[in-house]
Structures are given as structure tokens and as C-alpha cells.
Amino acid sequence: MYEERFNDKAYTACYNQIMIKKCKICDKKFTIEEKQRGEDGRFKSSLRPWNTQTCSPECRYKNTAINSAKSQERRKKRIVRRKCRYCGKEVVSSAYCIRKFCEGKAGECYRSFLSETRKGKDNPAYKSGFRSSGKRGYAGKHTRACAKYRKHFLEKNEYLFCEVCGVNENGTPRFETHHIYFASLYPKHEELHNFKNLIMVCIACHNKFHGGNQYRDEFLQIEKERGLKELFKK
């Protein structure tokens, strides 16, 4: 049925329509070819990859930026009223930046809300039961071990470099201490922070060690050279 109607001369004549339009940004005139539905007479889609208001992608980006700025101004003028999540008082703010607490996140209500809701296991610093209140717990021990290895590495080599790819401070702004056998797999193991299980790496190599099997061959080589299986008694 569609092919018969499409092959009809009368239908084909009204299908393609050439239109001349004016760009909303630069006022340049341009032509577009529209596709028309035969039954209702509506224009559906343009052959251009952008829209029918602008003549080029550059003008389209400018038009989007202008519309975004206008939208922000409208949201700044619109008033929103909500109840404070802590004390229940009415909080008045703009739709551009809606406040959920009195005086926002700089106020006393927000700090009190965090103090009461982030206790025990709800605390982001709570690490699988290792974190204890009022003491430097397991997380602190892990951080101190990494810092201690970094200091030892500097005393031995005088400058930082990646022990895997060899990049030095001229090639990357950041180096980190990596546990070859992860702390998540061997929590509280007596040899976890042994220097044989620690290695200085650049941020790129560190991400690859934690990125599945990207550094599988490098891991097996280091594991063999440092005798980690015997150290961890696997």
C-alpha cells in the first residue's frame, strides 16, 4: 500500500517541499527540504542534522547556550518553598539552587542532620567493622603504611617513579602506593603492609591494576619475583 502511494505522481509531488528559512542567530537565509505526510499535510523532519532554526552547527551551539542562559534566569526568579529536613521550618529559595536545610549546607541544621544520621554503619568512614570510634582504626593504619613505603622509596631512590612503566615526575603529576595483594582480599593480614607487597605506581598504572585483568601479566610477574605466594602462604 505504501509503495503504491509513493509511486503515485500526485503524492510524490506533495511529498518534497523546499522551504527558505532565516537563521535565528546570524539572520542568514538557508533552504531545507521537508518531508510531508500525505494525509494530514504536516511537515515531519528535515534532511539537515541539526534543526530548522539555525543554518549550521556553530549557530546551533550558540542558540543552545542562549536558551540555557534564559532557562537559568527563569529558574533564579522562580521561588520554591520547602520544609527543612532537620527542624521542619519553611525554607525559601530559588528553583536554580533549591535549599533543603535552613541556611543551606553552611548552616547548623545541615551539620546537625549529618551528625545524627551518619553514625555507626551509616558513617561513610565505616570500613567493614574495622573503624572504631575515637581511635585511629584500620583505615588509618592502611594510610600510614602507604606513606611509610613512599618515604622509604624516596630515601632509596631520591625521586619518585613508577616501578611498572618507569615514568618519572616529569611525565605524571601523581604517584601512589599500591598493595599488590589487595587489602579487600586479605584484610588485617599480618603481611599485608610488608614492603614486598607494596609498589610505587603512577595513577595510570594504579587504575589498570584495579581494572580487572588489564595488568594480569604484570601482576603474575611481580607475584613471582617477590615470592608473595610463600609470604601469604597461599
N, C-alpha and C positions, 0 to 999 in steps of 0.2 A: 504493500500500500504506500509506504514511504517513497520507494523508488519510482512508482508511477507518478506521484505528485511532484517529486523532484524533477523528473524528466519533462513535466508539463511546461510549456513555454511561458504560459501566463504566470505560473507560480515562480519560475526562475527569474522572471523579470522583476518581481517584487521582493525577491529574496535578498539580493545585494543592493545596499544603499550607500552611496558616497556622501559623507557629510563634512562640511567645513566648520571647524570649531576654533575658538580663541583660547590660548593658553592662559590659565588662571594666574600664573606667576610672571611670565615675560611678555604677555599680550601678543605673542607670535601666532599667526594663523597656521593651522595644520589640518590635514584631511585624515579621516578614518573611514574604514569600510565596515559597516554594521551588518549584522545578520538579523533578518526579520522573520518572526513567526507568521505563517500564512493565515492562521485562523483569527488570532486576536490582534494582529498588526503591531505587536510590541517589538522593540529593538532589544536584542538579548546581550551579545558580547562583542567586544572589539578585537581586531586582529593584533593590536598593539599589546606588548607585555605589561605595560603599566595601566593607567586608567584614562578615561576620556576627558579629564580636566586639565591635564598637562601634556606638553609636547615631547618631553624627554625624561629619562630617569633622574637627571640633575634637578629639573624643575619639580619632579615628584618628591624628591627628598626635602627640598625647601618647603613645599606645600605641607608635607607631614610635620616638619619642625614648627611651622606656623600654627597648624591645628593643635599640636601638642601644647604649645605655649598658651594658646587660648583656653584649652581644657584645664590647664593648671590654674589659670586666673579664675576660671569659673568655680573650681573646687576651693580656692582660697576664700572666695566670697560666700560660699555656702556654709551655713552654721550647722553644726552637729552637736546634739546634746546626749550625753550618756551618763550612766552611774559609775562612780569609781569602783573598781573591782575589790578594793580593800575596805573603805569606810562607807561606801554607798551614797556619798554625796554627789550632787549633779556636777558634771564636768562639761564645760562649754569649750569647743574647739572648732577648727575649720575642717572641711572634708579633705583638704590637702594633707593634713597631718592630724589624724584623729587621736585624741588622748584617751587612754583607758584608766589613768590614775590622776589624782589631784597633782597639779604642777608637773605632769608628765613623768618621765623616768629620772628626773633630777629631784623629785620631791620625796618627802618622808614616807608617804603611802606606798610608793613602789619599793623602797628599801625594806619596809616592814613586811610587805607581801612576800618578798623573796626570802626573808629570814624565817617566816613561818611555814612556807610551802616547800623549801629546799632543805629538808632535814633528813638525816639517815640515808636511805637508799635513793631518795629523791634529789640528793645533792649531786650535781654534775661531777664533783671531785671524788665521789664514792667509787672505788675500784674493786668490785667483786669481794667485798668484805675486808679488804686489806687496809682501807683507810680508817683510822681511829681518831676520835675527837680529841682535839687539844694536843696532839703529838705529831711529829714528823713521821708519817707512816711509810707504807711500801712505795707509794708514788715518789716520795722524796728520796728514798734510797736509790731508786732507779735513776733519777736525775743526777744525783751526786756521783753515781758510778760512771755515767756518761761524761760528766765534767772532769772526773779524775783521769779517765783514759785520754781525754783531749789534752790535759796538762802534760801527761806522760808522753804523748805523741809529740807535742811541741818541744819538750826537753830533749827528746831523742833525735828529732829531725830538723828542728829550728824553724820550720814553716809547715803550714798545712797543705796537704794534697790528698787526692782520692787514691786509696790503696787498690782500687779496681781498675779505673780508666786512666789514672795518672794525672788528671787535670789539677793544676795548682791554683793559687789565689788570683792569678791573672786571668783565669778562664771562668771562674764562677764566684759569686759573692757569698756563698754559704756552704759550710761543711757540717756534717752531723755524725754522731757516733751511732753505729748500727749494731744491734745484737744479732749475730748470725743464727743462733737458735733463739727464736722469738720468746719474749717474756710471757706472751699469752699462752704458749705451748708448755713452758716449763716455769710456772710461777713459783717463786720462792725457792728455786733450786739452788743448792749451795754453790754451784759452779756457774750460775747464770751470768754474774758480773766478772768472771775471770777474764783477764786481758786476752786470752786465746779466743774467747767468744765475742770479742769486740773488734770493730774495724771502723776506720775513718773513711767516710764516703762523701761524695758530693751529693747535692739534693737530687740530681737526675738519677744517679745510681741507687740512691736510697729508695726512690719511688719504684724503681724496677725490681728491687729485692722484695718489695711488698706488693708487687703487681702480678701475682700468680707465678707462672713458670717462665717469665721473661729472662731471669738470670739463673736458670736451673743449672746450667753447666758451670757457671762461676761459683755457685753455691757448693756443688759437689767437689770442685777442685779445692776450695778453701777448707771444706769439711775434712778432706783427706789430708791436706798439708798440715793442719793444726791438730789433727787427731781428736776431733770433737766427739766422735762416737765413743771412743775409750774414755774421754773426760766425763761425758754424761752417762756412760755405762748403758748404751743402747743395745 
